[in-house]
Amino acid sequence: MSLVTADRQRTLELVRRVSLASRGDISPAVFLDRVCDAVSEAFELSRVTAVQFHSEAEEVSDLAEERPGPRPIAETPLLAQH
């Protein structure tokens, strides 16, 4: 199997899992937790977090964490501009 085929299959499986994650009477937070789990497993990442950007305050809030709360963008290296 070629790498391109494997990536397509992994992507299709991720789309399927994200679709299934929305089933049932669940809260947006539970849905985002399920999506983060699916992305983490699909791309073999140790951690995935969904965040919301607040442009006026230049802060981000974790949406799929147990303890959400805003923090300065400067403390989030992947989101800060260099």
The first five atom37 places (N, CA, C, CB, O) and aatype in JSON, in Angstrom:
{
  "aatype": [12, 15, 10, 19, 16, 0, 3, 1, 5, 1, 16, 10, 6, 10, 19, 1, 1, 19, 15, 10, 0, 15, 1, 7, 3, 9, 15, 14, 0, 19, 13, 10, 3, 1, 19, 4, 3, 0, 19, 15, 6, 0, 13, 6, 10, 15, 1, 19, 16, 0, 19, 5, 13, 8, 15, 6, 0, 6, 6, 19, 15, 3, 10, 0, 6, 6, 1, 14, 7, 14, 1, 14, 9, 0, 6, 16, 14, 10, 10, 0, 5, 8],
  "atom_mask": [
    [1, 1, 1, 1, 1],
    [1, 1, 1, 1, 1],
    [1, 1, 1, 1, 1],
    [1, 1, 1, 1, 1],
    [1, 1, 1, 1, 1],
    [1, 1, 1, 1, 1],
    [1, 1, 1, 1, 1],
    [1, 1, 1, 1, 1],
    [1, 1, 1, 1, 1],
    [1, 1, 1, 1, 1],
    [1, 1, 1, 1, 1],
    [1, 1, 1, 1, 1],
    [1, 1, 1, 1, 1],
    [1, 1, 1, 1, 1],
    [1, 1, 1, 1, 1],
    [1, 1, 1, 1, 1],
    [1, 1, 1, 1, 1],
    [1, 1, 1, 1, 1],
    [1, 1, 1, 1, 1],
    [1, 1, 1, 1, 1],
    [1, 1, 1, 1, 1],
    [1, 1, 1, 1, 1],
    [1, 1, 1, 1, 1],
    [1, 1, 1, 0, 1],
    [1, 1, 1, 1, 1],
    [1, 1, 1, 1, 1],
    [1, 1, 1, 1, 1],
    [1, 1, 1, 1, 1],
    [1, 1, 1, 1, 1],
    [1, 1, 1, 1, 1],
    [1, 1, 1, 1, 1],
    [1, 1, 1, 1, 1],
    [1, 1, 1, 1, 1],
    [1, 1, 1, 1, 1],
    [1, 1, 1, 1, 1],
    [1, 1, 1, 1, 1],
    [1, 1, 1, 1, 1],
    [1, 1, 1, 1, 1],
    [1, 1, 1, 1, 1],
    [1, 1, 1, 1, 1],
    [1, 1, 1, 1, 1],
    [1, 1, 1, 1, 1],
    [1, 1, 1, 1, 1],
    [1, 1, 1, 1, 1],
    [1, 1, 1, 1, 1],
    [1, 1, 1, 1, 1],
    [1, 1, 1, 1, 1],
    [1, 1, 1, 1, 1],
    [1, 1, 1, 1, 1],
    [1, 1, 1, 1, 1],
    [1, 1, 1, 1, 1],
    [1, 1, 1, 1, 1],
    [1, 1, 1, 1, 1],
    [1, 1, 1, 1, 1],
    [1, 1, 1, 1, 1],
    [1, 1, 1, 1, 1],
    [1, 1, 1, 1, 1],
    [1, 1, 1, 1, 1],
    [1, 1, 1, 1, 1],
    [1, 1, 1, 1, 1],
    [1, 1, 1, 1, 1],
    [1, 1, 1, 1, 1],
    [1, 1, 1, 1, 1],
    [1, 1, 1, 1, 1],
    [1, 1, 1, 1, 1],
    [1, 1, 1, 1, 1],
    [1, 1, 1, 1, 1],
    [1, 1, 1, 1, 1],
    [1, 1, 1, 0, 1],
    [1, 1, 1, 1, 1],
    [1, 1, 1, 1, 1],
    [1, 1, 1, 1, 1],
    [1, 1, 1, 1, 1],
    [1, 1, 1, 1, 1],
    [1, 1, 1, 1, 1],
    [1, 1, 1, 1, 1],
    [1, 1, 1, 1, 1],
    [1, 1, 1, 1, 1],
    [1, 1, 1, 1, 1],
    [1, 1, 1, 1, 1],
    [1, 1, 1, 1, 1],
    [1, 1, 1, 1, 1]
  ],
  "atom_positions": [
    [[0.85, -1.17, 0.0], [0.0, 0.0, 0.0], [0.89, 1.24, 0.0], [-0.96, 0.0, 1.22], [1.85, 1.32, 0.77]],
    [[0.58, 2.19, -0.86], [1.39, 3.4, -0.93], [1.06, 4.33, 0.23], [1.16, 4.13, -2.28], [0.02, 4.2, 0.88]],
    [[1.97, 5.26, 0.5], [1.78, 6.23, 1.57], [0.55, 7.1, 1.31], [3.03, 7.11, 1.73], [-0.19, 7.42, 2.24]],
    [[0.34, 7.49, 0.04], [-0.82, 8.31, -0.31], [-2.11, 7.57, -0.01], [-0.77, 8.72, -1.79], [-3.05, 8.16, 0.53]],
    [[-2.18, 6.3, -0.35], [-3.37, 5.5, -0.08], [-3.59, 5.37, 1.42], [-3.25, 4.11, -0.72], [-4.73, 5.49, 1.89]],
    [[-2.54, 5.13, 2.17], [-2.64, 5.02, 3.62], [-3.15, 6.33, 4.22], [-1.27, 4.63, 4.24], [-3.99, 6.3, 5.12]],
    [[-2.66, 7.47, 3.75], [-3.11, 8.76, 4.26], [-4.58, 8.99, 3.93], [-2.27, 9.89, 3.69], [-5.33, 9.52, 4.76]],
    [[-5.0, 8.6, 2.75], [-6.42, 8.74, 2.39], [-7.29, 7.88, 3.28], [-6.65, 8.36, 0.91], [-8.34, 8.32, 3.74]],
    [[-6.86, 6.67, 3.52], [-7.64, 5.78, 4.39], [-7.7, 6.32, 5.81], [-7.03, 4.37, 4.39], [-8.75, 6.28, 6.44]],
    [[-6.59, 6.83, 6.3], [-6.56, 7.39, 7.65], [-7.48, 8.61, 7.72], [-5.12, 7.77, 8.05], [-8.19, 8.8, 8.71]],
    [[-7.46, 9.45, 6.69], [-8.3, 10.63, 6.65], [-9.78, 10.25, 6.6], [-7.95, 11.51, 5.46], [-10.59, 10.84, 7.31]],
    [[-10.12, 9.27, 5.77], [-11.51, 8.83, 5.7], [-11.98, 8.23, 7.03], [-11.68, 7.8, 4.58], [-13.12, 8.46, 7.44]],
    [[-11.12, 7.49, 7.69], [-11.46, 6.94, 9.0], [-11.66, 8.05, 10.01], [-10.36, 5.97, 9.48], [-12.57, 7.98, 10.84]],
    [[-10.83, 9.09, 9.95], [-10.99, 10.22, 10.86], [-12.31, 10.94, 10.61], [-9.81, 11.2, 10.71], [-13.01, 11.29, 11.55]],
    [[-12.65, 11.16, 9.36], [-13.93, 11.8, 9.02], [-15.09, 10.96, 9.55], [-14.06, 11.99, 7.48], [-16.06, 11.5, 10.08]],
    [[-15.0, 9.65, 9.41], [-16.04, 8.76, 9.92], [-16.17, 8.88, 11.43], [-15.75, 7.3, 9.54], [-17.27, 8.99, 11.97]],
    [[-15.03, 8.88, 12.12], [-15.05, 8.95, 13.6], [-15.59, 10.3, 14.08], [-13.65, 8.72, 14.16], [-16.32, 10.35, 15.07]],
    [[-15.22, 11.38, 13.39], [-15.74, 12.7, 13.78], [-17.24, 12.75, 13.56], [-15.03, 13.83, 12.97], [-17.98, 13.31, 14.38]],
    [[-17.7, 12.17, 12.47], [-19.14, 12.1, 12.21], [-19.86, 11.33, 13.3], [-19.42, 11.46, 10.84], [-20.91, 11.75, 13.79]],
    [[-19.3, 10.2, 13.68], [-19.91, 9.38, 14.74], [-19.85, 10.06, 16.1], [-19.22, 8.02, 14.81], [-20.7, 9.81, 16.95]],
    [[-18.87, 10.9, 16.3], [-18.7, 11.58, 17.59], [-19.87, 12.5, 17.91], [-17.41, 12.38, 17.59], [-20.12, 12.81, 19.07]],
    [[-20.59, 12.92, 16.9], [-21.71, 13.84, 17.11], [-23.02, 13.14, 17.41], [-21.88, 14.72, 15.91], [-24.04, 13.8, 17.65]],
    [[-23.01, 11.82, 17.4], [-24.25, 11.08, 17.64], [-24.69, 11.17, 19.09], [-24.07, 9.61, 17.25], [-23.88, 11.23, 20.01]],
    [[-25.98, 11.17, 19.26], [-26.54, 11.18, 20.6], [-26.81, 12.59, 21.09], [0.0, 0.0, 0.0], [-26.47, 13.57, 20.43]],
    [[-27.41, 12.67, 22.24], [-27.73, 13.95, 22.87], [-26.55, 14.35, 23.75], [-29.06, 13.86, 23.7], [-26.56, 14.11, 24.95]],
    [[-25.54, 14.96, 23.13], [-24.31, 15.29, 23.86], [-24.06, 16.8, 23.82], [-23.09, 14.53, 23.27], [-24.58, 17.51, 22.96]],
    [[-23.28, 17.26, 24.76], [-22.94, 18.68, 24.82], [-21.82, 18.98, 23.82], [-22.51, 19.09, 26.27], [-21.11, 18.07, 23.39]],
    [[-21.67, 20.25, 23.45], [-20.55, 20.61, 22.58], [-19.19, 20.21, 23.17], [-20.57, 22.1, 22.3], [-18.28, 19.83, 22.43]],
    [[-19.04, 20.31, 24.49], [-17.77, 19.95, 25.12], [-17.47, 18.46, 24.95], [-17.8, 20.3, 26.61], [-16.33, 18.09, 24.68]],
    [[-18.47, 17.62, 25.1], [-18.28, 16.18, 24.92], [-17.94, 15.88, 23.46], [-19.56, 15.39, 25.34], [-17.06, 15.07, 23.18]],
    [[-18.63, 16.54, 22.54], [-18.33, 16.37, 21.11], [-16.88, 16.74, 20.83], [-19.28, 17.23, 20.24], [-16.17, 15.98, 20.16]],
    [[-16.42, 17.89, 21.34], [-15.04, 18.31, 21.09], [-14.04, 17.35, 21.73], [-14.81, 19.71, 21.63], [-12.99, 17.09, 21.14]],
    [[-14.34, 16.83, 22.9], [-13.47, 15.83, 23.52], [-13.34, 14.6, 22.62], [-14.01, 15.42, 24.91], [-12.24, 14.07, 22.43]],
    [[-14.46, 14.16, 22.06], [-14.44, 13.0, 21.17], [-13.64, 13.28, 19.89], [-15.87, 12.58, 20.81], [-12.89, 12.43, 19.42]],
    [[-13.81, 14.48, 19.35], [-13.07, 14.85, 18.15], [-11.57, 14.91, 18.45], [-13.56, 16.21, 17.6], [-10.77, 14.41, 17.67]],
    [[-11.2, 15.5, 19.57], [-9.78, 15.55, 19.95], [-9.2, 14.15, 20.1], [-9.61, 16.33, 21.26], [-8.08, 13.89, 19.66]],
    [[-9.96, 13.25, 20.72], [-9.51, 11.86, 20.85], [-9.29, 11.22, 19.48], [-10.52, 11.03, 21.65], [-8.29, 10.55, 19.26]],
    [[-10.23, 11.44, 18.56], [-10.13, 10.86, 17.22], [-8.92, 11.39, 16.47], [-11.4, 11.13, 16.43], [-8.2, 10.63, 15.83]],
    [[-8.69, 12.7, 16.55], [-7.55, 13.31, 15.87], [-6.25, 12.81, 16.48], [-7.63, 14.85, 15.95], [-5.29, 12.5, 15.77]],
    [[-6.21, 12.74, 17.8], [-5.02, 12.26, 18.5], [-4.65, 10.85, 18.06], [-5.24, 12.3, 20.01], [-3.49, 10.57, 17.78]],
    [[-5.63, 9.97, 18.01], [-5.37, 8.59, 17.59], [-5.0, 8.5, 16.12], [-6.59, 7.72, 17.88], [-4.1, 7.75, 15.74]],
    [[-5.71, 9.25, 15.27], [-5.47, 9.17, 13.83], [-4.07, 9.63, 13.44], [-6.49, 10.01, 13.08], [-3.44, 9.06, 12.55]],
    [[-3.58, 10.65, 14.12], [-2.27, 11.19, 13.78], [-1.19, 10.84, 14.8], [-2.35, 12.69, 13.65], [-0.08, 11.38, 14.77]],
    [[-1.54, 9.91, 15.72], [-0.6, 9.4, 16.72], [0.05, 10.54, 17.5], [0.48, 8.55, 16.05], [1.27, 10.6, 17.66]],
    [[-0.81, 11.46, 17.98], [-0.36, 12.58, 18.78], [-0.64, 12.29, 20.25], [-1.05, 13.9, 18.34], [-1.62, 11.62, 20.58]],
    [[0.2, 12.79, 21.12], [0.0, 12.53, 22.54], [-1.1, 13.41, 23.13], [1.29, 12.75, 23.3], [-1.71, 13.05, 24.13]],
    [[-1.36, 14.56, 22.49], [-2.38, 15.47, 23.02], [-2.92, 16.36, 21.9], [-1.82, 16.33, 24.17], [-2.17, 16.82, 21.05]],
    [[-4.22, 16.58, 21.93], [-4.89, 17.49, 21.0], [-5.85, 18.32, 21.82], [-5.64, 16.71, 19.85], [-6.57, 17.8, 22.67]],
    [[-5.86, 19.62, 21.58], [-6.74, 20.52, 22.31], [-7.48, 21.41, 21.33], [-5.95, 21.36, 23.32], [-6.88, 21.95, 20.4]],
    [[-8.79, 21.56, 21.53], [-9.58, 22.5, 20.75], [-9.57, 23.83, 21.5], [-11.06, 21.98, 20.52], [-9.84, 23.87, 22.7]],
    [[-9.26, 24.91, 20.79], [-9.2, 26.22, 21.42], [-10.08, 27.22, 20.68], [-7.76, 26.73, 21.48], [-10.37, 27.06, 19.5]],
    [[-10.49, 28.25, 21.41], [-11.24, 29.36, 20.83], [-10.38, 30.6, 20.98], [-12.63, 29.55, 21.52], [-9.85, 30.86, 22.05]],
    [[-10.25, 31.36, 19.89], [-9.44, 32.58, 19.89], [-10.33, 33.78, 20.16], [-8.69, 32.74, 18.55], [-11.36, 33.95, 19.51]],
    [[-9.93, 34.61, 21.11], [-10.63, 35.85, 21.45], [-9.77, 37.0, 20.93], [-10.89, 35.97, 23.02], [-8.82, 37.42, 21.6]],
    [[-10.1, 37.5, 19.75], [-9.22, 38.47, 19.07], [-9.06, 39.77, 19.84], [-9.75, 38.76, 17.7], [-7.96, 40.33, 19.88]],
    [[-10.12, 40.26, 20.45], [-10.02, 41.54, 21.16], [-9.03, 41.47, 22.33], [-11.39, 41.98, 21.68], [-8.27, 42.41, 22.57]],
    [[-9.05, 40.37, 23.05], [-8.18, 40.2, 24.22], [-6.87, 39.51, 23.88], [-8.9, 39.42, 25.3], [-5.98, 39.42, 24.73]],
    [[-6.74, 39.01, 22.66], [-5.58, 38.22, 22.24], [-5.31, 37.09, 23.22], [-4.34, 39.12, 22.12], [-4.19, 36.9, 23.69]],
    [[-6.37, 36.34, 23.51], [-6.3, 35.18, 24.39], [-6.95, 33.99, 23.7], [-6.99, 35.46, 25.75], [-7.72, 34.14, 22.75]],
    [[-6.62, 32.82, 24.2], [-7.28, 31.6, 23.75], [-7.85, 30.88, 24.96], [-6.3, 30.68, 22.96], [-7.31, 30.97, 26.06]],
    [[-8.94, 30.17, 24.73], [-9.55, 29.34, 25.77], [-9.58, 27.91, 25.28], [-10.99, 29.84, 26.14], [-9.95, 27.64, 24.14]],
    [[-9.19, 26.98, 26.15], [-9.32, 25.56, 25.82], [-10.8, 25.21, 25.87], [-8.48, 24.66, 26.8], [-11.48, 25.51, 26.85]],
    [[-11.28, 24.57, 24.84], [-12.69, 24.18, 24.79], [-12.9, 22.72, 25.14], [-13.27, 24.46, 23.43], [-14.0, 22.33, 25.54]],
    [[-11.88, 21.92, 24.99], [-12.02, 20.49, 25.23], [-11.18, 20.04, 26.41], [-11.63, 19.71, 23.98], [-10.72, 18.9, 26.45]],
    [[-10.97, 20.91, 27.34], [-10.21, 20.59, 28.55], [-11.15, 20.6, 29.75], [-9.04, 21.59, 28.76], [-12.23, 21.18, 29.7]],
    [[-10.74, 19.95, 30.8], [-11.57, 19.93, 32.0], [-11.67, 21.3, 32.66], [-11.02, 18.92, 32.99], [-12.69, 21.65, 33.25]],
    [[-10.59, 22.07, 32.57], [-10.56, 23.38, 33.21], [-10.35, 24.48, 32.17], [-9.45, 23.44, 34.29], [-9.24, 25.01, 32.06]],
    [[-11.4, 24.83, 31.4], [-11.21, 25.88, 30.39], [-10.99, 27.24, 31.05], [-12.42, 25.94, 29.45], [-11.47, 27.49, 32.15]],
    [[-10.29, 28.08, 30.37], [-10.06, 29.43, 30.84], [-9.12, 30.16, 29.91], [0.0, 0.0, 0.0], [-8.23, 29.54, 29.32]],
    [[-9.31, 31.46, 29.76], [-8.45, 32.21, 28.83], [-7.01, 32.3, 29.32], [-9.01, 33.6, 28.62], [-6.75, 32.3, 30.53]],
    [[-6.1, 32.38, 28.38], [-4.7, 32.61, 28.69], [-4.12, 33.45, 27.56], [-3.9, 31.26, 28.87], [-4.6, 33.37, 26.43]],
    [[-3.1, 34.26, 27.84], [-2.52, 35.1, 26.79], [-1.96, 34.26, 25.65], [-1.41, 35.98, 27.37], [-1.41, 33.18, 25.85]],
    [[-2.12, 34.77, 24.46], [-1.63, 34.06, 23.27], [-0.12, 33.88, 23.34], [-2.0, 34.82, 21.99], [0.4, 32.89, 22.81]],
    [[0.59, 34.78, 23.98], [2.04, 34.67, 24.1], [2.44, 33.4, 24.84], [2.6, 35.88, 24.81], [3.56, 32.91, 24.66]],
    [[1.54, 32.86, 25.66], [1.83, 31.62, 26.39], [1.47, 30.38, 25.58], [1.07, 31.61, 27.7], [1.6, 29.26, 26.08]],
    [[1.03, 30.56, 24.35], [0.65, 29.46, 23.47], [1.53, 29.54, 22.24], [-0.87, 29.51, 23.09], [1.12, 30.1, 21.22]],
    [[2.75, 28.99, 22.32], [3.76, 29.19, 21.25], [3.29, 28.86, 19.84], [4.96, 28.38, 21.55], [3.67, 29.55, 18.9]],
    [[2.48, 27.83, 19.67], [2.06, 27.48, 18.32], [1.1, 28.49, 17.73], [1.41, 26.12, 18.33], [0.92, 28.53, 16.51]],
    [[0.47, 29.32, 18.56], [-0.48, 30.32, 18.08], [0.12, 31.72, 18.0], [-1.69, 30.34, 18.96], [-0.38, 32.57, 17.28]],
    [[1.2, 31.96, 18.74], [1.81, 33.29, 18.75], [2.55, 33.54, 17.45], [2.79, 33.44, 19.95], [3.17, 32.64, 16.9]],
    [[2.47, 34.77, 16.96], [3.22, 35.14, 15.76], [4.64, 35.48, 16.15], [2.55, 36.33, 15.04], [4.89, 36.12, 17.17]],
    [[5.58, 35.04, 15.31], [6.99, 35.33, 15.58], [7.5, 36.35, 14.58], [7.85, 34.04, 15.53], [8.66, 36.73, 14.63]]
  ]
}
